[in-house]
Amino acid sequence: MASNKILVIDDTTVVRIKVREMLPPGNFQVLEAKDGIEGLNLIRKEKLGLIMLDFLLPKMNGWDVYQEIQAQPELRKIPLVIMSGRKEEVVEKLPEPFQYFEFLGKPFDQKQLILAIKAAMAKAKLPREDDGTSASSNNEPSTQINPAATAAVNSSGEIEALNAKITKMQAEINGLKKQLTQVVSFIKQKVK
């Protein structure tokens, strides 16, 4: 069935095979692409039910593929899982929280894969803001959007995203402090 086609775009053969093996047998047709250009060609050619996109790819990187997908409304509707072993590179281009795709860190296990796919499917169903909705009545001042209000809303969203990042970073710092304390304790015991 066409809706069960999953495209795995990853330059690592092991990852493509791993995804294929972790999916429930018989339910999916897995298509594979080893670089961004090959992946984008399959995205345009096939009717896909899910795209799994590595962020670091040869020929055309995952960021460029992502932008091509987002530029076309019919492709934006396809559930998307972005994979990477370096989440910071994804967050640098696409700040958290990720609204329209799910992130899957490498390495991953079957449970993480299935959860990411389910989350991507749910996120793909969310309504999207249409960038062109307010441009239709520019002649009437009463219907124009106040730029200051728009900036405040954007700033508010940015502040929330930054606060979420700070909270996450603080948790990581606390985890690192705990690990450092354990290492120091271990070294002290060995020195005795």
Helices and strands as residue ranges (DSSP letters): G 2-4, E 5-9, H 13-22, E 29-33, H 36-45, E 50-54, H 62-70, H 73-76, E 80-84, H 87-93, E 102-105, H 110-124, G 133-135, G 141-143, H 147-191
